Amino acid sequence: MSSDNRWLRTARLELAYFSGGTWLASRTTAGAGAVLRFERVRPRRKGAFQPLKHAEITPVFLDKMIRALKRWGYDIVSLDEACERAVRLAEDRRFACLTFDGAWKDLITHAYPVLARHGVPFTVYVASAFPDGLGEAWWLALEAVIARESRISLVIDHREQRFSVARPAEKYELFAYLWGWLRKLPPAERSIAIRDLCSRHSVDLVALSREAAMDWADIAQLAADPNVTIGSATVHYPALAHLKDAEAQREIAMGKAVLETALRRPVRHMAYPFGDRDAVRRSDAVLAAQAGFVSAATAIGGVIQPEGRTRLHLLPRIAWDGRSRSLRALKVLMAGVTLPKAKAAPQPSLDIG
C-alpha cells in the first residue's frame, strides 16, 4: 500500500470514529470480538528504507493499546477462550485476543515485559526451523541487501538481472518486486535464490536469521508462563498456497509434531505463514483440521462472529500496521467497520541493466 493510500485509509477510519461509526457498528457488526495480529515489537528505527516497518509496533504502542482495550471494556482472553466464544451465544462484553507471528527475539526483549506487566494472555506462533537455527528469514536478508546497495544483481528465471536502486523509492519498488517473486518460489528454489543474492552482496543469511529469531530456551521460557499459548507456523514458513497439497500437508503436520516434541504438550493452534489471501487456500483449512488443530489463523481482516458463524480454521485477524499510531482507527476496525480497498498507486518502472 502506498503512503498516500495508507494515510487516506487511516483518515477514513478516524472519520468513522468521530462520526459515530464505531458506536453504530458496535451494535450491528462487531460480533463476539477480535483477534489481533502483530509481528515484531521493538523501538523505532532510523533510516529512510524500512520496507518491513508495517509489520512492527513499538513497546510504547503495545502498552497504550492494552490500556485502551481495558478502557474500552474488552476482555483480553486466550486463544482457547476466543475459540470457545466463537461458537457460543453472543455475550455482552466483547473480547480481544493478542497474537504474535514469527517468534522473533524482540518479543522476549521488548514485548514480553509489557505483556507480563499487564498480566494478559497472548499467543506466539512458531515456525520450528527457526529455533533450530535452520530457518531462513529471506525477507530480512532481502531488506539488508537492498538497504545498503545501489546496484544489485541476481538470477531470475535463469537470466542474470541487474537493478539500479540509488533512491529510496527505487529501493522500495525493487523490494516489493523481489518479495513477490521470492514468496511464490518453491522452498528449495527460494533458498537457492536468496543464498545466491546474499553471497553476491556479502550478507550472512544464517547469522541474520538466527539473531532475529528466538531459540528453544526463549520459547521454553514463554511456554512456562500460563498466560502464553504456543502455536505452530509450520516448519519453514512457506506460503502454503504456492505448495503442492502434499508439501503443504507435510509442513503443517511436521510443524505441529516438532513443537509438541520440544514442549511435551499438545499444540492446538496454528497460523498460516504470511496469512493473506494470496498465501492461503480453502484446502489448507482442511489440512489444518486434519492435522488436529483447533484453529488456524489467517492475516485476513475481520472480527469473530459468535454461534459458529466464523470458520475457526480460517480465523480472521486484524493486522495492525506499525506505520499508524492511531488507537481510534484500531477501535473502528475492532468494531467491525470495513472500508473499500484503495486503488494501488501507479509505480515507476525499474531500471534494469
N, C-alpha and C positions, 0 to 999 in steps of 0.2 A: 504494500500500500504506500502510495506517495505521501510526502509530508503534508501536501495540500489536502489530500483526501482524508488523511488521519486527523488533521486539525478540524476539517468540516464535520467529520463523524463525531468527534468529541463535543464540538459546539452544538450539534443537533441533540446529543444526549443531555447536555446541560440545559438546553432549551426545554426539553421534555420534562426535566426535573422542575424547573421554575414555573412551567405552565400547568403543573399538576398532573402530568402524565404518569408520574410514579404512583401517585395515590390511586388514579383510575385503574392502572394496570394491576396494582396490588390486589384489587378487588375482583379482577376478572381473569388475569392470565399468569399470575405469579406462581401458581402451583404450590407444591409442598416445600420447595426450597431450591437451592442451587449448589452445585459442586464447582469450586473454583480451581483453576489450573494455573500453576506457576512453574517456572523452571529454575532460574538462578536468582539468588538473593545476595547482593553484595553492594558496597558503596559505589557511587557513581564514578565512572572512569573518565579521564580526559582523552581527547583525541577526536579528530574530525571524522574518522572512519570507524563506525561501530555498527556493522550490519546486523548484529545479533542483540542489539540493545532492547528491541521489542520483547525479548524473552527474559529480561531482567527486571527485578524491582529492588529497591533499597531496603535495608533493615528498618529504616525510619518509616517508610511507607507501610511495610508489613505491620509494624506496631500500630500505626494510625488506623490501618484497615481493621485489625482485630478489635481495637477500641470502638470503631464505628459500628461494626457488626453487633457488638454487645449493646451499644446505644440504640441501634435500630430495632432491637428486640429479636434478633436471630438467635436460635440455639445453635452453637457450634458443636457439631457432632462428628463421630467417627464415620468411616465409610460403611461399616456394617450397619450402623443405625440409619444412615442415609438410605441404604438399600431397603431396609425394613420399612421406613416411612414411605418409600416409593410405592409399596404395594398395599399400604393401609389407607383407611379413610383419611381425608384431609384433616389436619389439626389446626388449631387457632394460631399457633406460633410456627413460623417457617424456620427452616434450618439452613445453615451454611456448612459446607464440608470443604476443608482445605486439603489440596493435593499438590504434590511436587514431582515433576518428571525429571529423570536423569540422574538422581542421586549424586549430585555434584558436591565437591568438597566444601564449597561455601555454604551449603545447607547446614553443615556441622558448625562452621566457624561463625556465620553471621545470622542464619535463620533460627537455628535451634535455641540459642539463648533467649530470643524473643518469644518463641512459641512456648518454651518451658516456663518462662516468667509468667505468661498468661495462663498456663495450665490448660491449654486447648489441645484436643486431639487433631492429628493430621496423618496423612498417608504419603509415603515415599515409594515411587515406582523405580525398580532397579533393573537395569539390563545387565545380566550376570557376567558377561565377558569383561565389563569394566573393572569391578573389584578384583577380578582375576588378573588384571593387567594385560588383557588381550584385546580389549575393545579399542576401536579406532574412532576418535572424535573428529571425523573428517571435516566437519563444518568449522571446527575451531582451527584446524590446520589451514583450511581454505581462507579463513579470515586473516590468519597470521601472514600467509604468503602475500595476499593482495595488499594488506596494510603497509608492508614495507617495500614492495617492489613497484616499479613503474613500467617495467617490461616483463611480461610473463609468457612462458611457453609451456605447452603440454600437447599430448597426443589425444585427439578427439576423433572417434570413428576412423582410426588407423591413419589419420593425417596429422602432421605437425601443424599446430596453430600457435600464433604469436599475437599478443594483445598489448596495446599501449594504454596504460591507465595512470596518467600523471595527476589527474584531478580527482577529487573525492567523488563527484558524480559518476565519472567513468569507473571508478573502483566499485561503487555500489551496483552499477549496471552489470559489470562482469561477475560480481559475487552472485547476483540473482540468476544470471545465466548458467554459471557453473554449478550452483546449488541445485537448480532444477535438473541439470544433466546428470550430476553425480547421484542424486537421490533415486533416479529411475534405473540406474545400472544394477545388474545382479551383484550380490555382495562380493564375489570373487573379482569381478571386473572393476568394481569401485575401489577395492583395496589396491589393486594394481595401479589404477589411475592416480589415486591420492598419494601413494607411496612414490610414484614417479614424479609427481608435482613437487612433493616435499624434498625429494632428493635433488632435483634441479635447483631448488631455491633455498637449500640448507635449513629446512625446518625439521626438527626432531619430532616426528609424529608420535612415537611411542612415549617419549617423555612428556609431551604436551598432554596426551590422553591420560596418562597416569597421574599427573599433577592435578588435573582438573576433577578427577573422579574420586569418590570415596573408596576406601579399601574395606576389607571384610571386618577389620577391627572397628571402623566407624559405623558400619551397618549393625554390628553386634551391639554397639553402644546404644543406637537408636532402638533396636529390637527389644532391649531390656526395659525400655520405658513403656508402661501400659497405655500411654496416650498415643503411641506410634503404631501405625499399621504399615507393614512392609508388603508391597505389591510387586508384581513382575512387569517388566517391559521387554520381554523376550530375552534372547541371549546377546545378539549383536546389534540390536536396534535398527532393523531394516524397515523400510516402508512396505508393509505386508502386501499391499495391493499390487506391487510390482514383482512379487514372487509367485512361483507355481504353488498350487494348493498344498502339495506335499512338503515343499520347503517352508511355507508359512506354518503348517501344522507342526513341523519339527521345531521351528523357532519358538512357538507358543508353548509346546509341551516341555521342551528342554529348559526353557527359562524357568518354568514352574518347578521342575524337578531339581535343578541346581540350587535354587533358593531354599526349597524345602529341606534338601540335604544339609545345606550350610546352617540353616536356622533351627533345624529339628522341630519344625512346626508346619502346619498346613499354610499354604499361601492361597488366599481365597479371591484375590482381586488382581486384575492386570490393566495396563494401559497400552493402547496401540501406539507404536512408535510414530512420532510426528502427529498422528491422530486426525489430520484434516480429511476432507472429502476425497482428495486425490490419493490418500495413503491407506484408506480403509474400505474394504468391500463388505457387503452384507454377508457374504460367505465366511468372512473372518469371524463374524459374530457366532456363527455355527461352530467354527473350530474352537473358539474360546469356551463356549458352553460344553463342548465335548471334552475339553481338557479338564473340566471340573471347576472353572472359575465361576464365582457367584456374580461378578460384574466384570465388564471390560469397558474402559473409559476412552472416549474419543477427545478430540480437541474441537469438536463441532459445537457451536454455541447453542445455549438453550437452558431452560430451567427444568427441574424434575417435577413431573406431574404425579399426583397420588393415584391410588386404586389400580396400579399396574398399567397405567397408560404410557409409561416410559419403558423402553426396552433396556433392561439392565446390561445387556451385552453390546449395546450401542449407546452407552451412557453419555449424555451431553455434558459439557463443562464450559464454563465461562473463563476464557483465557485472557488474563489481563495484560494489556500492552504496557511494558515498562516505560515507554516514552510519554505516557499520560499519567498525570499525578492527581486526577480528579476523582475524589471519592463520590461526588454527586453523580458522575457518569456511571460509575460502578453500581451505585444504588439503582439507577434506572435499568440497567441490564439485569440485575437480580430481581427486579420487579416484573420481568418478562417482556419488556419493551424490545421490539426488534426494529431495525432500520433497514431500508433498501440498500443493497450493495452499491458502493460508489463506483463510478466508471474509472477504469485504470487510466492513469495519465500516460500520454504518448512518451515513448522512450527513444532517445537518440541511438543511432546505430553504433555498434562497437567498431573501434579502429583495429582491424585485424591485419597483421602483417604477414 
